């Protein structure tokens, strides 16, 4: 396996703002990864974020013909498919439908109803919604470098799967991923996703504030942030002296 990264000037706060620059960044990264790993791939998983992303909670239900027949995976799929029919805003699309828990004939707190008997099957869902155009622009950039999207994944969910353990999700945890353009949030409790959010504020905003406040170059502001910045103001030393470089360095 391999890892590569490239500066993307075409993306701002998780949204593609310049197709050509975004395609160039993707192309550079893909070529580097394939060269390092020796693996040629044709499809990828893509994280999606941005201030257009929102989440909501919704409950759905189905009435089954017989309580004698066991609940099957097909019943759950039917419940999920029904969620795609809920009204959403113009220009929006549903990205994820995540079951939280199930109710079987008023029996609450069921995590997996498959194999149970019951007439009425209900479920609470965490639904992630985004702008159609934003997803299309991402897809357009990916396709332009000769790749296909296997699946679009909301970035907070992908980050949570990468860094959180099952014990943390069960005990209750908030995952906060501060990126360059956005801050991603995912909340878990009892191994259930409770809330997700994408906040249009990230490290690039801090860099910009330092740049403008100190009248220095972007690279100098980024260097100052990395060397002397602290996420917690209470632990930052009061007597620390930082030399602000001039434009020439």
N, C-alpha and C positions, 0 to 999 in steps of 0.2 A: 504494500500500500504506500501511498505518498500523499503529501500535503503541499499545497501551493496557494499563494494569494497574490492579488494584484490590486493596485489602487484604481477604484472605479469612480471616475468623475461624472459618469452618466447617471448615477443613482443618488437621489437626495431623500433622506428620511424614509428609506425603504421603497421608494417609488421610482420607476424608470423615467428620467427626464430627458435623456439623450440616447437614442437607439444606437447610433454609431459608436459612441464612447463605451457604452455598456457592452456591445458586441465585442469590441476590441479587448476589454478587460476579461471577458469570459474566454475568448479565443486564446489569450495569453496564458491564462490559468490552466485551461484544458490541455494545451500543448505541453506545458511544463509538467503537469501531472502524468500524462501519458508517457513522456520521455523518461521521467524518473522511475515510474513503476513498471514500464514495459507492457502495460495493459492498454489495449484500445477498446473503448466503450462507446456505445451508441445511444444509451439512454441514461438519465440521471434523475435523482430526487432533488427537488428545488425548494428551499425555504422561502416563505413569503411573509412580509411584514408591511409596515406602513400605517399611517394614520387613518387610512380608509378601512382598516380591519376593525371589526367589532364582534362582540359575542352576546348571546342571549340564551335564556333558559326557557324551555318549552316542554309541555307534557302532551303525550299522545296515548291513544288507546285503540285496541281492537276488541271486538266481541267474537269469540270463537263459537263454532257450531255445537261442540260437545265438550263437556267437562271431563269426559272419560278419556278422551285422546290426550296424550302427553303434549306439552308445549314443545315445539321444535325450533330449530334455528331459522326455518322459513317464516315462522311467526314474528321473530325478532326483525328479520329483514323487511317484512311487510310494515312493521312499525316504523323502521328507519325510512323506508321509501315514502311513507305518508308525511314525514317531516319535510321532505322536499317540496311539498305542496303549500307550506305555510306562506303567508304574504310577507314579502320583503320589499325594500326600497327599489325604485327604478334604477336600473344599471347595476344592481347588486346580484351576487350569486352566493350560494352556500358552498363553503370550502370543506368544512368538517361537520359531521353529526356524531356526537360522542355520547353513548348511553351512560347515565350516571347510576341509576338504580331502577328496579322494576317493582311493580305492585301486581300481585296475583289475587284476584277476588278480595280486594281490600287488605291483603296481607302485605305490609310495607317492608322496605329494607331488603328486598330480594336482590342479590347481586347477579345470579345466573338462574333464570327460570326454566331453562331447558330440562325436560324430564318431569317437571311438575304438572299437576292437573289443575285445570281452572277454566272458567268461561270468559272472564274479562282480564285482559292483559294490558297493563299500563306501564309507562316508562317516563322518567324525567331525562331530558336530553340537554347537553351543552352544545350549542350550535354556533359555529364560527362563520361569519359573513364578510365578504370583501367585494370590492369593485370589479366588475367584469373587465373593464378596459385595462386596469392594472395587471390583472392576471394575463390578459392577452398580450400586453407589451412584453411581459417577462417571457412568455412562450415564443413570441416573435424573435426575441434576442437569442434564445436557446436554439431555435430552429435555424437561425442564420449561421450558426457555427456547425451545423450538421448533426445536431443532437435532438433527441425527443425527450419530453418530460414524462417520466414514469409516474410521478405523483407530486402535486403541490402540497407542502406541509407547512402549517403555521409555525413560525420560528420558535415561539415560546414552548410549543409542544416538543419540537425536535430537540431543543436545548435541555428540556426537562428529562427526556429519555436518555440523553447522553450523560447527565451529571447526577441525577437523583437516584437513590436506592429505593427498593420497595419498602424498607422500614421507614424511610423518611416520608414517603408518600402516605403510609399508613398513619404515622404519628401526627402528620400535619406539617406542611412546609410551604414557604413562598420562594419560588425561584425568580430572581431578578437578574436579567442579562442586559448590562449596559453596553450597547453597541455604539457605532459612530454616529448614526443618524436617528436611531430609535432605542427605547428601553423596553424590553419584553418582560412580561410578568405572567407567571403561571402559579396557581394556588391548588394544592392537593390536600385532601384529608380523607382518611379511611380508604386510601387507594383509589379515590375518585377525583377526577378533575372538577374543581369547583368554580374556577374563574380564570379567564385569560384576558390579557390586554396588551396592546401595543401603544406606547406613549411616544409621541413625535418629538422626543428630546433625547440626545445622546452626547457622547464625548466630543463630537465635532462642534457642538454648540458652546461647550466650555472653551475649546481651543479658539473659537471665533471671538468669544468675549475677552480672552487674554490678549489676542492679537489686537483688537480694537482698543482695549483699555490701556495697553502698554505701547501702542503704536509700533509694533514689530511685525516681522514676516510670519506667515502661517507656520513654516517649519520651525521657527524659533519658539513660537507659542506652543506648538505641539511638544517640543523638547522640554520646555519649562513645565508643562502639565505633567509629563511622564516622570520627570526627575523630582519635582517638588510637590506635586499635587497630592491631596489626601481626601479620601471619600468621607472621612469623619472629621469635621472641624474641631471637635473637642480634643482630639489627639495630636493636632498639628501644633508644633512648637511655636510659642509666641516670639521667641528671640531669633528665629531663623532669618538670615539675611540672604536675599536672592539678587544676584546681579542681572539686570536686564540688558541684553545685548543690543547694540546698535544695528541699523539696517545692514551695514557691511559685515556684520558678524560680531 
